[in-house]
């Protein structure tokens, strides 16, 4: 098992307190999957859990920190049996993102191409 962040005692206590107040389905998921552990998705990507759904699924993040991806994303509707704890990438394993999100001048060009004058107009 690999944690990409080692929680403090206070964070662990807060997590357990939060989970105890959730509906049974959410509580069961929170007891099984914490936000500090790295999991491997069936497809091969390393992910971490972002949220729990009352239908018994989770939402995960696929990030450049643990994978070599075309773009970072959040994936919802993941069934718990699709996840298994995994190790961090080795130091020689490539990680990163091939298509970064547009920022600064690039983002301004995207807004202009979409005919959007203000950032808040993009949904």
C-alpha positions, 0 to 999 in steps of 0.5 A: 500500500502506498500513501502519497500523503501521511495523514496526521493524527488530527486528520485521521480522527477528523476522517473517522468522525466525518465518516461516522456521520455519513449514510451507511453506504458512504460510511462503508466506502469511507472506511474502505477507501481513504483520501491519502492512499493510491489505488490502481484502476482496472485500466492501469492508471493510478488514482486517488479517491475524491468522493463517494456516491450513494449508489456505491461507486466512487469518483477518482482523480487521474493525475500527472503526479502518479501517471503519464497521461494525455490529460488529467481528469476525474472519473465517476461511477467507479465500482470499488472492485475496480480499485486495488491499492498500489505503490507509488511510481518508481523514480525512473517511471515517467509521469506527467501530462501531455496536454496541459490545461490552457493558462494565461495567454493560451486560456485567453486565446481559447476564450476568444475562439469561443467568443467569450469575453469574461472567464466566468462565462465559460461553463 
